[in-house]
Amino acid sequence: MGTPYHLQSPRTIVTKIISMKQQAPALPESEESKLILQPRHTTTPVMWCAAIVCFVFSVLLILAGLVILIVFLAVKPRTPSFDVANAALNSIYVGSPSAYFNGDMVLVANVSNPNQKMGVAFHSGSVELFFRGRLVAAQALPSFAQRRGQFTVVNVHMVSSQVVLPPEVALELVNQMKSNKILYTIRGSFKVREKFWSWRYSYRMTAICDLELTAPPSGVLLDRRCTTSK
């Protein structure tokens, strides 16, 4: 039996520890290489095909964006305009005691295509007439097309029949007739289709016009303010 550690000198203890490490069994070369070398994962043909498809798709997206940008810069598309050239207020009748409304008005609208490089077509068109936010008449419009820089004059006959109005709105209409200044709002709505070579683009266009007319039976247009937007 050897001398206990606590009775041995420090030099003797260090010498024994070093000799124990030197006598430790070494791992076989094959096992050591297994610990160092990791298995390599090979790329399958499916992964290569997916990568190629993603690359081609990305290139096509970039090319499509460049084509759209070039066409936009070359054509510079502009929204068509809608304006009221003239209006005639033929009649207004407000019933009593029940506040119902009858009216007759003719509008002459001017629809213009400001684009010099593309034609446009108008579909599903309609014009609505409002008084104090209340719809009092509506009229559908036929489809039509315009060449580059062309304008079209549209005659719209707005007829109101037995339209029920709140008492305060009917009273406001009567007061405006007495003051010989009647304020209407019209809203024109169209589905616009633009065409440039094989490129087609569709959107919804809305026009809002505030009208000021004199009282019937010979009501004429005094002023109007129109805005057109997509």
Phi, psi and chi 1 to 4 in degrees:
 res  aa     phi    psi   chi1   chi2   chi3   chi4
   1 MET       -  132.0 -176.7  174.3  179.0      -
   2 GLY   -77.3  171.5      -      -      -      -
   3 THR   -72.3  135.0  -54.7      -      -      -
   4 PRO   -58.2  152.5  -22.7   32.8      -      -
   5 TYR   -61.6  -37.0  -83.7  104.2      -      -
   6 HIS   -73.3  -11.2   65.8  -82.5      -      -
   7 LEU  -100.3   -8.7  -61.5  177.4      -      -
   8 GLN   -86.4  159.3  -63.8  178.6    9.4      -
   9 SER   -78.2  154.0   64.4      -      -      -
  10 PRO   -56.4  -37.8  -25.5   35.1      -      -
  11 ARG   -62.7  -40.9 -177.2  175.4  179.7  179.6
  12 THR   -65.0  -39.7  -55.8      -      -      -
  13 ILE   -63.8  -45.5  -64.7  174.0      -      -
  14 VAL   -61.8  -40.2  171.1      -      -      -
  15 THR   -63.9  -41.4  -56.3      -      -      -
  16 LYS   -65.5  -39.6  -72.7 -174.7  176.8 -177.7
  17 ILE   -64.3  -42.3  -66.7  174.6      -      -
  18 ILE   -62.6  -41.7  -65.9  173.8      -      -
  19 SER   -67.2  -32.5   62.5      -      -      -
  20 MET   -67.9  -38.9  -69.6  173.3   61.9      -
  21 LYS   -66.7  -37.8  -69.8 -176.0  176.6 -179.9
  22 GLN   -68.1  -27.4  -68.8  176.6  -10.1      -
  23 GLN   -87.8   -0.4  -65.7  174.9    3.1      -
  24 ALA   -65.5  136.7      -      -      -      -
  25 PRO   -68.8  133.6   23.3  -32.3      -      -
  26 ALA   -81.7  148.9      -      -      -      -
  27 LEU   -73.5  146.3  -69.3  172.9      -      -
  28 PRO   -61.5  153.1  -20.5   30.2      -      -
  29 GLU   -61.5  -36.7 -175.8  178.4   -6.6      -
  30 SER   -66.9  -41.7   59.2      -      -      -
  31 GLU   -68.6  -36.1  -65.8 -176.4    3.8      -
  32 GLU   -65.7  -39.2 -174.5  176.0   -3.9      -
  33 SER   -67.0  -31.9   61.1      -      -      -
  34 LYS   -66.5  -33.4  -71.4 -178.7 -178.9  179.3
  35 LEU   -72.7  -30.6  -65.1  176.2      -      -
  36 ILE   -86.7  -48.0  -63.3  175.0      -      -
  37 LEU   -84.1  131.3  -61.1  177.6      -      -
  38 GLN  -100.8  148.9  -61.7  -64.9  -30.0      -
  39 PRO   -67.2  140.0   21.7  -32.1      -      -
  40 ARG   -89.2  136.0  -61.7  179.6   59.9 -175.5
  41 HIS   -94.4  121.8  -62.2  -78.0      -      -
  42 THR   -86.1  146.8   58.6      -      -      -
  43 THR   -83.3  124.9  -56.6      -      -      -
  44 THR   -82.2  157.9   62.7      -      -      -
  45 PRO   -57.7  -32.6  -25.5   34.4      -      -
  46 VAL   -63.6  -40.9  175.2      -      -      -
  47 MET   -66.2  -39.2  -65.2  177.8   64.0      -
  48 TRP   -63.2  -42.8  -81.6  110.8      -      -
  49 CYS   -62.7  -42.5  -68.9      -      -      -
  50 ALA   -63.3  -40.1      -      -      -      -
  51 ALA   -65.2  -41.1      -      -      -      -
  52 ILE   -64.9  -42.8  -66.8  173.1      -      -
  53 VAL   -61.7  -43.6  169.4      -      -      -
  54 CYS   -62.6  -39.4  -68.8      -      -      -
  55 PHE   -65.9  -45.4  175.1   76.1      -      -
  56 VAL   -63.3  -41.8  172.6      -      -      -
  57 PHE   -62.8  -40.9 -176.1   70.4      -      -
  58 SER   -63.9  -41.3  -59.1      -      -      -
  59 VAL   -63.9  -41.7  172.1      -      -      -
  60 LEU   -63.2  -40.5  -69.3  176.9      -      -
  61 LEU   -62.1  -42.5  -78.2  179.9      -      -
  62 ILE   -64.5  -43.3  -65.7  173.3      -      -
  63 LEU   -64.3  -41.2  -68.7  176.8      -      -
  64 ALA   -62.8  -41.7      -      -      -      -
  65 GLY   -62.6  -40.2      -      -      -      -
  66 LEU   -65.1  -41.0  -70.2  175.4      -      -
  67 VAL   -62.5  -45.1  170.0      -      -      -
  68 ILE   -62.4  -40.8  -67.2  174.0      -      -
  69 LEU   -64.7  -42.7  178.0   60.6      -      -
  70 ILE   -64.2  -43.4  -68.0  172.3      -      -
  71 VAL   -63.6  -41.8  170.5      -      -      -
  72 PHE   -63.2  -43.4 -179.9   82.6      -      -
  73 LEU   -68.8  -32.4  -65.9  177.0      -      -
  74 ALA   -76.6  -38.9      -      -      -      -
  75 VAL   -89.3  -38.9  177.4      -      -      -
  76 LYS    51.9   64.4  -65.2  179.9 -179.4  178.7
  77 PRO   -63.6  141.3   22.7  -32.1      -      -
  78 ARG  -125.0  149.4  -62.1  169.3   58.3 -171.6
  79 THR   -74.2  133.2  -55.6      -      -      -
  80 PRO   -59.5  160.3  -23.2   33.3      -      -
  81 SER  -113.8  150.6   62.8      -      -      -
  82 PHE  -127.2  127.6  179.2   94.8      -      -
  83 ASP  -142.0  151.2 -171.4   23.6      -      -
  84 VAL   -98.3  110.2  175.7      -      -      -
  85 ALA   -78.6  -34.1      -      -      -      -
  86 ASN  -159.7  159.5 -161.6    2.5      -      -
  87 ALA  -154.2  146.2      -      -      -      -
  88 ALA  -131.9  121.7      -      -      -      -
  89 LEU   -97.4  105.4 -173.1   55.0      -      -
  90 ASN   -85.5  -37.9  -60.8  -40.0      -      -
  91 SER  -159.0  150.8   65.7      -      -      -
  92 ILE  -144.2  133.1  -71.4  179.0      -      -
  93 TYR  -136.6  127.3  177.0   78.1      -      -
  94 VAL  -113.6  118.7  179.6      -      -      -
  95 GLY   -75.2  157.8      -      -      -      -
  96 SER  -144.9  140.1  179.6      -      -      -
  97 PRO   -79.1  -23.5   30.8  -36.2      -      -
  98 SER   -75.3  131.3   59.1      -      -      -
  99 ALA   -85.7   82.9      -      -      -      -
 100 TYR  -113.4  157.9   64.6   90.1      -      -
 101 PHE  -128.2  131.6  165.7   72.9      -      -
 102 ASN  -121.8  140.8  -66.7  -24.8      -      -
 103 GLY  -157.3  160.4      -      -      -      -
 104 ASP  -143.5  123.2 -173.6  -66.2      -      -
 105 MET  -145.3  144.6 -177.9  169.6   62.5      -
 106 VAL  -117.6  128.3  176.7      -      -      -
 107 LEU  -110.9  144.1  -62.5  173.4      -      -
 108 VAL  -116.2  105.9  180.0      -      -      -
 109 ALA  -103.1  148.2      -      -      -      -
 110 ASN  -118.6  115.1 -174.3    5.0      -      -
 111 VAL  -108.0  122.0 -175.8      -      -      -
 112 SER  -120.8  144.4  -57.5      -      -      -
 113 ASN  -105.9  104.5  175.0   21.0      -      -
 114 PRO   -80.0   -5.5   31.2  -33.6      -      -
 115 ASN   -75.5  131.1  -63.1  -72.7      -      -
 116 GLN   -97.3   -1.3  -61.2  -60.0  -37.6      -
 117 LYS  -127.5    5.1  -63.5 -177.5  179.6 -179.6
 118 MET  -152.8  149.3   65.4  167.6   53.4      -
 119 GLY   -93.3  162.8      -      -      -      -
 120 VAL  -133.8  155.9  -64.0      -      -      -
 121 ALA  -130.5  141.1      -      -      -      -
 122 PHE  -113.6  128.1  -61.8   86.1      -      -
 123 HIS  -132.4  160.0  -57.0  -81.6      -      -
 124 SER    51.4   43.4  -54.9      -      -      -
 125 GLY   -81.6  148.6      -      -      -      -
 126 SER  -155.5  153.7   64.3      -      -      -
 127 VAL  -127.5  130.3  175.3      -      -      -
 128 GLU  -119.5  143.0  -62.5  169.8  -50.6      -
 129 LEU  -112.1  130.5  179.3   65.6      -      -
 130 PHE  -125.2  145.1  -63.9   86.8      -      -
 131 PHE  -127.7  119.3  179.0   78.2      -      -
 132 ARG    52.1   41.0  -66.8  -72.8  -59.9  -87.0
 133 GLY    79.4    0.9      -      -      -      -
 134 ARG  -100.2  128.1  -63.2  -81.0  176.6  169.9
 135 LEU   -71.7  122.7  178.5   64.7      -      -
 136 VAL  -118.6  -14.4  -65.0      -      -      -
 137 ALA  -163.0  154.2      -      -      -      -
 138 ALA  -150.0  146.6      -      -      -      -
 139 GLN  -145.5  127.9 -180.0   64.7   50.0      -
 140 ALA   -79.9  151.4      -      -      -      -
 141 LEU  -118.4  146.3  -60.5  179.3      -      -
 142 PRO   -73.5  157.9   26.3  -33.9      -      -
 143 SER   -73.0  149.6  -59.8      -      -      -
 144 PHE  -155.9  160.5   59.2   93.9      -      -
 145 ALA  -124.2  155.7      -      -      -      -
 146 GLN  -133.7  139.8  -67.4  178.9  -22.3      -
 147 ARG   -81.1 -177.1  -64.4 -171.5  -62.7  -88.2
 148 ARG   -62.3  126.7  -63.4  173.2  -65.8  177.6
 149 GLY    70.6   13.6      -      -      -      -
 150 GLN   -90.7  155.7 -173.7 -177.8    8.6      -
 151 PHE  -128.4  156.4   69.1   90.4      -      -
 152 THR  -130.7  133.2  -57.5      -      -      -
 153 VAL   -94.5  125.9  176.6      -      -      -
 154 VAL  -118.8  123.4 -179.2      -      -      -
 155 ASN   -93.9  127.0  -65.6  -49.8      -      -
 156 VAL  -124.4  123.8 -173.6      -      -      -
 157 HIS  -103.1  111.7 -170.6 -167.2      -      -
 158 MET  -100.8  119.1  -49.6  -64.1  -64.3      -
 159 VAL  -121.2  127.7  176.8      -      -      -
 160 SER  -109.8  132.4  -55.2      -      -      -
 161 SER  -138.2  119.4  178.1      -      -      -
 162 GLN    52.7   45.2  -58.9  -68.1  -43.8      -
 163 VAL   -86.3  120.5  178.0      -      -      -
 164 VAL   -78.4  129.3  178.5      -      -      -
 165 LEU  -118.5  145.8  -62.7  176.6      -      -
 166 PRO   -59.5  149.2  -22.6   33.5      -      -
 167 PRO   -55.0  -40.4  -24.2   32.8      -      -
 168 GLU   -69.0  -32.3   63.4  -83.9   10.9      -
 169 VAL   -71.9  -42.6  176.7      -      -      -
 170 ALA   -61.2  -40.4      -      -      -      -
 171 LEU   -64.4  -39.3  179.9   60.5      -      -
 172 GLU   -62.7  -40.1  175.1   65.7   20.3      -
 173 LEU   -63.9  -42.6  179.3   56.7      -      -
 174 VAL   -62.9  -42.4  171.9      -      -      -
 175 ASN   -64.3  -38.0  -68.6  -25.4      -      -
 176 GLN   -67.2  -35.9  -70.2 -171.9   10.6      -
 177 MET   -63.7  -40.2  -68.9  175.5   60.3      -
 178 LYS   -66.4  -33.4  -67.5  178.3 -179.7  178.6
 179 SER   -84.7   -0.1   64.7      -      -      -
 180 ASN    60.7   33.4 -160.0   31.2      -      -
 181 LYS  -148.3  105.8 -173.6  175.1   69.0  174.0
 182 ILE  -110.5  132.5  -58.8  174.7      -      -
 183 LEU  -108.8  119.7  -56.5  177.7      -      -
 184 TYR  -119.8  161.2  -81.2  120.9      -      -
 185 THR  -130.0  133.0  -61.0      -      -      -
 186 ILE  -117.8  149.6   65.5  169.0      -      -
 187 ARG  -129.0  118.6  179.9  173.9   64.2 -168.3
 188 GLY  -102.4  135.5      -      -      -      -
 189 SER  -132.3  132.9 -179.9      -      -      -
 190 PHE  -140.5  150.6  -58.9   88.0      -      -
 191 LYS   -97.5  115.8 -178.8 -179.7 -179.7 -178.4
 192 VAL  -103.4  135.0 -178.3      -      -      -
 193 ARG  -124.5  117.5 -179.0  174.8  -59.0  166.1
 194 GLU  -100.1  146.2  -61.8  179.8  -13.8      -
 195 LYS  -136.1  127.9  179.9 -179.5  179.2 -178.1
 196 PHE  -135.7  104.9  179.2   72.4      -      -
 197 TRP    56.7 -122.0  -67.0  -14.9      -      -
 198 SER   -93.6    1.6   60.6      -      -      -
 199 TRP   -90.0  127.3  180.0   68.6      -      -
 200 ARG  -126.4  143.9  -71.0  177.3  173.7   83.3
 201 TYR  -144.5  128.9  174.4   54.2      -      -
 202 SER  -120.9  145.3  -61.4      -      -      -
 203 TYR  -158.6  170.9   56.5   89.2      -      -
 204 ARG  -102.2  129.1 -161.3   75.3 -172.8  175.1
 205 MET  -112.6  136.3 -175.6 -172.5   84.5      -
 206 THR  -127.9  134.2  -57.8      -      -      -
 207 ALA  -121.6  134.6      -      -      -      -
 208 ILE  -120.2  127.0  -57.8  -65.2      -      -
 209 CYS  -128.3  128.2  -66.1      -      -      -
 210 ASP   -97.4  123.2  -64.7  -39.9      -      -
 211 LEU  -113.0  144.9  -51.6 -179.7      -      -
 212 GLU  -125.4  119.0 -179.1  179.1  -29.3      -
 213 LEU  -128.1  159.8  -55.9  100.8      -      -
 214 THR   -83.1  168.1   58.9      -      -      -
 215 ALA   -73.2  151.6      -      -      -      -
 216 PRO   -70.4  167.3   25.8  -32.2      -      -
 217 PRO   -85.4   -7.2   30.5  -35.2      -      -
 218 SER  -117.5   48.7   56.7      -      -      -
 219 GLY   -69.3  129.2      -      -      -      -
 220 VAL  -120.1  161.3  -63.4      -      -      -
 221 LEU   -79.7  123.0 -178.7   64.8      -      -
 222 LEU   -95.9  -40.4  -62.3  176.5      -      -
 223 ASP  -157.7  154.7 -168.9   16.8      -      -
 224 ARG  -153.4  151.7   90.1  -83.3 -169.7 -155.7
 225 ARG  -136.4  116.9  -66.8  175.4  -61.2  -83.4
 226 CYS  -121.7  140.4  -65.5      -      -      -
 227 THR  -132.3  141.2   57.6      -      -      -
 228 THR  -122.0  136.5  -54.4      -      -      -
 229 SER  -148.7  162.4   61.3      -      -      -
 230 LYS   -83.2      -  -68.7 -176.5  179.9 -180.0
